[in-house]
Every structure is written in structure tokens, then in C-alpha cells.
Amino acid sequence: MTNDMYDFAIVGGGIVGLSTAMSLGKRYPQARILVLEKESNWAFHQTGNNSGVIHSGIYYKPGSFKAKFCRDGSRSMVEFCQEHGIDHEICGKVIVATDEQEIPRLENLYKRGLENNLTVQKISPEEVKEIEPHVSCVAGIRVFSTGIVNYKQVCLKYAQLIQQQGGDLRLNTKVLKIAASGNNQVLETNNGNFESKFVINCAGLHSDRIAKLGGVEPKAKIVPFRGEYYELTPEKRYLVKTLIYPVPNPDFPFLGVHFTKMIDGSVHAGPNAVLSLKREGYKKTDFDLRDFAEVMTYPGFWKLAAKHADEGIQEIIRSFSKAAFVKSLQKLIPEVQAEDLVPTHAGVRAQALMDDGKLVDDFLIISGQNSIHVCNAPSPAATSSLEIGKAIASQVPQQSHLETVVIS
């Protein structure tokens, strides 16, 4: 079969892959650009199952890619939504301490917000109640720039703009093998072969495997964590006006269960964070032997599990006990009762983990032979997608046969 030839081939049709393709199309207007997605729709996995929050960047270490991309990305995402008529709202959020022991951590978070050049405000319990009347706390901070959006709609607009640029979008096309052909790369798929001068791996939950297909050792393994949510019944949505977060444990990589107002008016509560027995395991019963075996035989996982055993046990209990889940939520809103909550969709987070048990805390982007591999792009990747796409496009070596347009 004759290979189709492209200048750039992007593996993965989530928000990072689509943003990267769009940025490349702006930078190289004459380039032939291909996006391959194994599912039948764009944003099928992480992007399409996240909380829809436009994050501010308050949690991230100053100077990190996460902090910079998120701060800049929240602004560019809002501008993009305004330009293209995508529903969004800058509702802000409150982060609250529910006991005195959490106040030092809340203070540290406030200082981090200032270091990240965010508009944040310390607020008293009385001031919290003016924003969120049903919250119980001893102190809080308000983050003004946090917003909400439907990232599936964002991705559909990205895809439309890529097509307008002349890009080639292929759904239901799974990469099975990557082979060198001179200076080019041949991507063998279930729908034929495609040849490209440069490959960009944005495969999310499978990014480490795609990297290995391309001859790159990512030095980290993707370990999937499922985040399970409940949704407030319609008659109880009045309990939440914006977004309500607890003070996170700085030693644990997740933010804790919280309340999120969605752009459609619903209110989600969660998530917990439990090991998924399948990389695309959205239900407790989902299981894949290869995925499970890879985690169970990976030394890094057991080192992580030993370090966070207590937190991990609590997350598992919340997964199987609605009463335990509700108890965690009641620390924020005491009025919430079990009958006020119904299960809703779960999401799976692709978390890169090192051999020594350390989580890859920042974006991990690795260069290979005529390739770039995005091997860790956790939250706030959706918020940061426009900035990540531009950054990746700027890292692509100059293509001498293509005219370059500088994009800001």
C-alpha cells in the first residue's frame, strides 16, 4: 500500500493533540498535517470526562510548566471561548479550611497564588457564606479567575479550525506500529499506513506505549487513576453557587473531593482517586489483564502505594461506600445527605510514575528522532491546551521546506 505523506502526524485526538495540530497549522500554513484518533469521537477519554474547570494555576509550583501554562492558558482559553461563542463562565471558586489544623496550608496556598501572579483574597467564614451560604469553614481564600466550560465543545471547535486549515483528521484509526523510513516515520494503523516527516505523540493514557513504539524510552509509566463522581439532584443544586474546594494535602497528588458547578447547571461532587484496573476503566468492573499486570509488576507503583497507604485506603473506602463519600462532602457542606446525590460518569487520569515511586509532577515532554512525545499532561492540561500546543509547535525543528509564520 502506498503511504500518504505528511509533514506532521499527531497521535491522539484529545485536547492537547488537537491544540498542537491547530498551532502547527498556524505556524506552518503550507504543511500537511494529520491527526490520528483511535476512537469514533474527539475528546473521548480524559478531555471528555473531566470536570470542565478553567483552572487558575494556584496549586502549582511557581516557575513550573504547570504554573506558567495554566496561568497563561486560563486567559487564552477564555479569549478563545469568547471569540468562538463557546459557553463559559468565570464564576471563581473558594478554597476552605474546615478545621484549624488546615489554616497553615491554606496560608501557603494563598502565598503560592500571589507568587503565581493571581488575584486571590483571604476571606473569613462570614465572607465565605456570602459567596457560598451553605459552606461550613474556619477560613477561606477566593480565587477570582477560575471558570467553567465544556471542553468537548472546545475540542470540536479545534477540530473544525484544523479542517479549515487543511488538516487531515482521521477517527477510528489506531496506531499499531511506528517504523523508520529514511528520515521519515511510517505509522502503521488499522486503516492503512501514513508517512510523516515528524511525529508528535499526544496519546494520553497510552502515551508511554506510543513513545516506545517510536523508539523512545519515556522513563515513566502511565498508571491510571479513576475519579468517581456523584451529582447533586436538581432540587439540591441551590447548595452550590460556584466551585468549592477543600485544602489539599500537599503530599498527596489529588485535590480531594469537592463541589463543581458545571456549565450546564448541574453540580458534580468528587472525585475520589482509586487505581483503575484498566487504562480506560470508567467502571469498577472494568478490567484489562495487560494494563493490570503492568501496574502490579511495576516497582514504582508499590513504592507509591507504600508511601500513601493511609490515603489510598480512604480513597478505596469512598469508592465502595457512599456513606463515606458523603461524610467527606459534609465537611464542606453539612446539609448534604446521601439521598441528595446520584452517581454520574467517572474519569480516568493518566498519571506518569517513575521507577522510584515519585509521581511526575509537571508536564513531561520528551524529544525523539524526528518526534516529540507528551508523556505526562495531567490537569490542568485542558485549561493549558492552547499554550501547550504553541509550546510544542515551537519545539518542532525548523522545517526548511515550509514557510513559517510566527505566532504569539
C-alpha positions as CSV (number, residue, x, y, z in Angstrom):
1,M,0.0,0.0,0.0
2,T,1.3,3.4,-0.9
3,N,1.8,5.6,2.2
4,D,0.2,9.0,2.4
5,M,2.9,11.6,3.1
6,Y,2.6,14.3,5.8
7,D,4.8,17.0,7.3
8,F,3.4,16.4,10.8
9,A,1.4,13.5,12.2
10,I,-0.2,13.8,15.7
11,V,-1.2,10.7,17.5
12,G,-4.2,11.3,19.8
13,G,-7.3,13.4,19.3
14,G,-7.8,14.8,22.8
15,I,-7.5,18.4,23.6
16,V,-3.7,18.5,23.6
17,G,-3.3,16.7,20.3
18,L,-5.9,18.9,18.6
19,S,-4.4,22.1,20.0
20,T,-1.0,21.0,18.8
21,A,-2.3,20.3,15.3
22,M,-4.0,23.7,15.3
23,S,-0.9,25.5,16.4
24,L,1.2,23.7,13.8
25,G,-1.3,24.8,11.1
26,K,-0.9,28.4,12.2
27,R,2.9,28.2,12.3
28,Y,3.2,26.3,9.0
29,P,0.2,27.2,6.8
30,Q,1.5,25.1,3.9
31,A,2.2,22.0,6.0
32,R,0.3,18.7,5.5
33,I,-1.0,17.9,9.0
34,L,-2.5,14.6,10.1
35,V,-4.3,13.8,13.4
36,L,-5.0,10.1,14.2
37,E,-7.5,9.1,16.9
38,K,-8.4,5.5,17.6
39,E,-11.9,6.3,18.9
40,S,-15.0,7.3,17.0
41,N,-15.1,10.8,18.5
42,W,-12.7,13.6,19.5
43,A,-12.0,14.1,23.2
44,F,-13.3,10.6,24.0
45,H,-11.2,9.9,27.1
46,Q,-9.6,12.3,29.6
47,T,-10.7,15.5,27.9
48,G,-14.3,14.4,27.6
49,N,-14.6,13.1,31.1
50,N,-13.0,15.9,33.1
51,S,-14.7,18.4,35.4
52,G,-14.8,21.2,32.9
53,V,-12.9,23.7,35.1
54,I,-10.8,26.5,33.7
55,H,-8.1,26.4,36.4
56,S,-6.3,29.4,37.7
57,G,-3.0,27.8,38.5
58,I,-3.0,28.4,42.3
59,Y,-1.8,24.9,43.2
60,Y,1.3,24.7,41.0
61,K,4.9,25.3,41.9
62,P,5.9,28.8,40.8
63,G,8.2,28.6,37.7
64,S,6.9,25.1,36.7
65,F,5.4,24.4,33.3
66,K,2.1,23.7,35.0
67,A,2.0,27.2,36.7
68,K,3.0,29.1,33.6
69,F,0.9,27.1,31.1
70,C,-2.1,27.3,33.4
71,R,-1.9,31.0,34.2
72,D,-1.5,31.9,30.6
73,G,-3.8,29.2,29.4
74,S,-6.7,30.3,31.5
75,R,-6.6,33.7,29.8
76,S,-6.2,32.3,26.3
77,M,-9.0,29.7,26.9
78,V,-11.4,32.4,27.9
79,E,-10.4,34.5,24.9
80,F,-10.9,31.5,22.6
81,C,-14.3,30.8,24.0
82,Q,-15.3,34.5,23.6
83,E,-14.1,34.6,20.1
84,H,-15.9,31.4,19.0
85,G,-19.1,31.7,21.1
86,I,-18.4,28.7,23.4
87,D,-20.4,28.8,26.6
88,H,-18.2,29.5,29.6
89,E,-18.4,31.4,32.9
90,I,-15.8,32.9,35.1
91,C,-17.5,32.1,38.4
92,G,-14.5,31.9,40.7
93,K,-14.0,29.4,43.5
94,V,-13.4,29.2,47.2
95,I,-10.9,27.0,48.9
96,V,-11.8,26.5,52.5
97,A,-10.2,25.2,55.7
98,T,-12.7,23.1,57.7
99,D,-10.6,23.0,60.9
100,E,-7.8,25.0,62.5
101,Q,-5.1,22.5,61.5
102,E,-5.6,23.3,57.8
103,I,-5.1,27.1,58.2
104,P,-1.3,27.0,57.7
105,R,-1.7,25.0,54.5
106,L,-4.4,27.5,53.4
107,E,-2.0,30.3,54.1
108,N,0.7,28.6,52.0
109,L,-1.8,28.2,49.2
110,Y,-2.6,31.9,49.4
111,K,1.1,32.8,49.1
112,R,1.5,30.5,46.2
113,G,-1.3,32.2,44.4
114,L,0.4,35.6,44.9
115,E,3.7,34.1,43.7
116,N,1.9,32.9,40.5
117,N,0.6,36.4,40.0
118,L,-3.1,35.5,40.6
119,T,-5.8,37.7,42.1
120,V,-6.6,35.9,45.4
121,Q,-8.2,37.1,48.5
122,K,-8.3,35.9,52.1
123,I,-11.9,35.7,53.3
124,S,-13.5,35.0,56.7
125,P,-16.1,32.3,57.3
126,E,-18.7,35.0,57.2
127,E,-17.4,36.2,53.8
128,V,-17.4,32.6,52.5
129,K,-21.1,32.4,53.4
130,E,-21.8,35.5,51.4
131,I,-20.5,33.6,48.3
132,E,-21.5,30.0,49.3
133,P,-24.2,30.2,52.0
134,H,-24.2,26.5,52.8
135,V,-20.4,26.0,53.4
136,S,-19.0,25.4,56.9
137,C,-15.4,26.5,57.4
138,V,-13.0,28.3,59.7
139,A,-11.2,30.3,56.9
140,G,-11.1,30.6,53.2
141,I,-9.5,32.1,50.1
142,R,-11.2,33.3,47.0
143,V,-9.7,32.7,43.5
144,F,-11.3,35.0,41.1
145,S,-10.1,33.7,37.7
146,T,-11.4,30.1,37.9
147,G,-14.1,29.3,35.4
148,I,-16.1,26.5,33.8
149,V,-16.6,25.3,30.2
150,N,-17.5,22.2,28.2
151,Y,-14.1,21.0,26.8
152,K,-15.8,18.7,24.3
153,Q,-17.2,21.8,22.7
154,V,-13.7,23.4,22.7
155,C,-12.3,20.3,21.0
156,L,-15.0,20.2,18.3
157,K,-14.1,23.8,17.5
158,Y,-10.3,23.0,17.4
159,A,-11.1,20.1,15.0
160,Q,-13.2,22.4,12.8
161,L,-10.4,25.0,12.7
162,I,-7.9,22.3,11.8
163,Q,-10.0,21.2,8.9
164,Q,-10.3,24.8,7.7
165,Q,-6.5,25.0,7.8
166,G,-6.5,21.9,5.5
167,G,-5.6,19.4,8.1
168,D,-6.5,15.7,7.7
169,L,-8.5,14.3,10.7
170,R,-8.8,10.5,11.0
171,L,-11.1,8.9,13.6
172,N,-11.3,5.2,14.2
173,T,-7.6,4.9,13.3
174,K,-5.3,3.2,15.8
175,V,-1.6,3.3,15.6
176,L,-0.2,-0.2,15.8
177,K,3.5,0.3,14.9
178,I,5.9,3.1,14.1
179,A,8.8,2.4,11.8
180,A,11.6,4.5,10.4
181,S,11.8,5.1,6.6
182,G,14.9,7.1,5.9
183,N,14.4,10.3,7.8
184,N,10.7,9.8,7.9
185,Q,8.4,7.8,10.1
186,V,5.8,5.4,9.0
187,L,2.7,4.9,11.2
188,E,1.1,1.6,10.6
189,T,-2.6,1.6,11.6
190,N,-5.7,-0.5,11.4
191,N,-6.7,1.9,8.5
192,G,-3.6,1.8,6.4
193,N,-0.1,3.4,6.6
194,F,0.8,7.0,6.9
195,E,4.2,8.5,6.4
196,S,5.3,11.7,8.1
197,K,8.4,13.8,8.4
198,F,7.7,14.4,12.1
199,V,5.5,12.6,14.7
200,I,4.0,14.1,17.8
201,N,2.7,11.7,20.4
202,C,-0.3,13.1,22.4
203,A,-1.8,9.8,23.2
204,G,-2.7,10.5,26.8
205,L,-3.4,7.2,28.6
206,H,-1.3,5.3,26.1
207,S,1.5,7.9,25.6
208,D,4.2,5.8,27.1
209,R,3.3,2.9,24.8
210,I,3.3,5.1,21.7
211,A,6.7,6.5,22.8
212,K,8.1,3.0,22.9
213,L,6.7,2.2,19.5
214,G,8.6,5.2,18.3
215,G,11.8,4.0,19.9
216,V,11.8,6.4,22.9
217,E,12.1,5.2,26.5
218,P,9.9,7.6,28.5
219,K,11.5,6.7,31.9
220,A,8.0,6.7,33.4
221,K,4.9,4.5,33.2
222,I,1.3,5.7,32.9
223,V,-0.7,4.5,35.9
224,P,-4.4,5.1,35.5
225,F,-6.4,6.5,38.4
226,R,-10.2,6.6,38.2
227,G,-12.0,9.6,39.6
228,E,-15.6,8.8,40.6
229,Y,-18.3,11.5,41.0
230,Y,-21.7,11.9,42.3
231,E,-24.1,14.6,41.1
232,L,-26.5,16.7,43.2
233,T,-30.1,16.1,42.4
234,P,-31.7,19.1,40.6
235,E,-33.7,20.2,43.7
236,K,-30.4,20.4,45.7
237,R,-28.3,22.3,43.2
238,Y,-29.0,25.5,45.2
239,L,-26.5,24.3,47.8
240,V,-23.6,25.2,45.4
241,K,-23.2,28.6,43.7
242,T,-19.7,28.3,42.2
243,L,-16.8,25.9,42.9
244,I,-16.0,24.7,46.5
245,Y,-12.6,23.0,47.2
246,P,-11.0,21.7,50.4
247,V,-7.4,22.5,51.3
248,P,-5.4,19.8,49.5
249,N,-2.9,17.5,51.2
250,P,0.4,18.7,49.7
251,D,1.9,15.2,50.0
252,F,-1.0,13.6,48.1
253,P,-1.3,14.2,44.3
254,F,-5.0,14.8,44.2
255,L,-7.1,17.7,45.4
256,G,-9.7,15.9,47.5
257,V,-13.4,15.7,46.9
258,H,-15.0,19.0,46.0
259,F,-18.1,20.6,44.5
260,T,-18.0,21.7,40.9
261,K,-20.8,23.7,39.2
262,M,-20.9,22.6,35.6
263,I,-21.6,24.8,32.6
264,D,-24.9,23.0,32.1
265,G,-26.1,24.0,35.6
266,S,-25.5,20.6,37.2
267,V,-23.3,20.2,40.2
268,H,-20.8,17.4,40.5
269,A,-19.3,16.2,43.8
270,G,-15.9,14.4,43.8
271,P,-13.7,12.9,42.7
272,N,-12.1,10.2,44.8
273,A,-9.0,8.7,43.3
274,V,-8.6,4.9,43.0
275,L,-6.4,2.7,40.9
276,S,-8.1,1.7,37.7
277,L,-7.7,-1.9,36.7
278,K,-7.8,-0.8,33.0
279,R,-6.3,2.3,31.4
280,E,-9.8,3.2,30.0
281,G,-11.6,1.7,33.0
282,Y,-14.5,4.0,33.8
283,K,-16.4,1.4,35.8
284,K,-15.3,-0.5,38.9
285,T,-15.8,-3.8,37.0
286,D,-13.6,-2.8,34.0
287,F,-10.5,-4.9,33.8
288,D,-7.7,-5.4,31.3
289,L,-5.1,-8.1,32.0
290,R,-2.2,-6.3,30.3
291,D,-2.9,-3.0,32.0
292,F,-3.3,-4.6,35.4
293,A,-0.2,-6.7,35.0
294,E,1.9,-3.7,34.0
295,V,0.9,-1.9,37.2
296,M,1.2,-4.8,39.5
297,T,4.7,-5.7,38.3
298,Y,6.0,-2.1,38.3
299,P,8.2,-1.3,41.3
300,G,7.3,2.4,41.2
301,F,3.6,1.6,41.9
302,W,4.4,-0.3,45.1
303,K,6.7,2.4,46.3
304,L,3.9,4.9,45.7
305,A,1.3,2.7,47.4
306,A,3.5,2.2,50.5
307,K,4.1,6.0,50.8
308,H,0.4,6.8,50.5
309,A,-1.2,3.7,52.1
310,D,-3.4,5.6,54.5
311,E,-4.8,8.0,51.9
312,G,-5.2,5.1,49.4
313,I,-7.2,3.1,51.8
314,Q,-9.5,6.0,52.4
315,E,-10.0,6.5,48.7
316,I,-10.9,2.8,48.3
317,I,-13.4,3.1,51.1
318,R,-15.0,6.1,49.5
319,S,-15.2,4.2,46.2
320,F,-17.3,1.4,47.7
321,S,-19.1,3.3,50.5
322,K,-21.5,6.1,49.6
323,A,-21.8,6.9,53.3
324,A,-18.0,7.5,53.5
325,F,-18.1,9.7,50.3
326,V,-21.0,11.7,51.7
327,K,-19.1,12.2,55.0
328,S,-16.2,13.7,53.2
329,L,-18.6,16.1,51.4
330,Q,-20.3,17.0,54.6
331,K,-17.0,18.6,55.9
332,L,-17.7,21.3,53.3
333,I,-21.5,21.4,53.2
334,P,-23.0,19.7,56.3
335,E,-26.5,19.8,54.8
336,V,-25.7,17.3,52.0
337,Q,-27.3,13.9,52.6
338,A,-26.9,10.6,50.7
339,E,-30.3,10.9,49.1
340,D,-29.2,14.3,47.6
341,L,-26.6,12.5,45.4
342,V,-26.8,10.2,42.4
343,P,-23.8,8.6,40.6
344,T,-22.6,10.2,37.4
345,H,-19.8,9.5,35.0
346,A,-16.2,8.8,36.1
347,G,-13.0,10.0,34.6
348,V,-9.6,8.3,34.3
349,R,-6.4,10.3,34.9
350,A,-3.2,9.3,33.1
351,Q,-0.6,9.8,35.8
352,A,3.1,9.2,34.9
353,L,5.0,7.4,37.6
354,M,8.8,7.0,37.9
355,D,10.6,3.8,38.9
356,D,11.4,5.2,42.3
357,G,7.7,5.8,43.1
358,K,7.7,9.5,42.5
359,L,4.9,11.0,40.5
360,V,5.9,13.1,37.6
361,D,4.5,16.4,38.9
362,D,4.9,18.5,35.8
363,F,4.3,18.2,32.1
364,L,6.8,15.7,30.7
365,I,7.7,16.3,27.0
366,I,10.4,14.2,25.5
367,S,12.2,14.6,22.2
368,G,13.0,11.6,20.0
369,Q,14.2,11.1,16.4
370,N,12.0,13.3,14.3
371,S,9.4,13.1,17.1
372,I,8.1,14.7,20.3
373,H,6.3,12.7,23.0
374,V,4.0,14.3,25.5
375,C,4.3,11.6,28.2
376,N,2.6,13.4,31.1
377,A,-0.1,16.0,30.6
378,P,-2.3,15.9,33.7
379,S,-4.7,18.6,34.9
380,P,-4.5,21.5,34.1
381,A,-3.8,20.2,30.5
382,A,-7.3,21.2,29.2
383,T,-7.0,24.7,30.6
384,S,-3.5,25.0,29.3
385,S,-4.1,23.3,25.9
386,L,-3.6,26.4,23.7
387,E,-0.3,27.2,25.5
388,I,0.9,23.6,25.4
389,G,0.0,23.4,21.7
390,K,2.0,26.6,20.9
391,A,4.9,25.4,23.0
392,I,5.1,22.0,21.2
393,A,4.8,23.7,17.8
394,S,7.7,26.0,18.8
395,Q,9.9,23.0,19.7
396,V,9.5,21.3,16.4
397,P,12.8,21.7,14.5
398,Q,12.6,24.3,11.7
399,Q,11.2,22.7,8.6
400,S,13.3,24.1,5.7
401,H,10.7,23.3,3.1
402,L,7.9,25.1,4.9
403,E,7.2,28.8,5.3
404,T,7.0,29.8,8.9
405,V,4.5,32.3,10.4
406,V,5.5,33.4,13.9
407,I,2.5,33.1,16.4
408,S,2.3,34.9,19.7
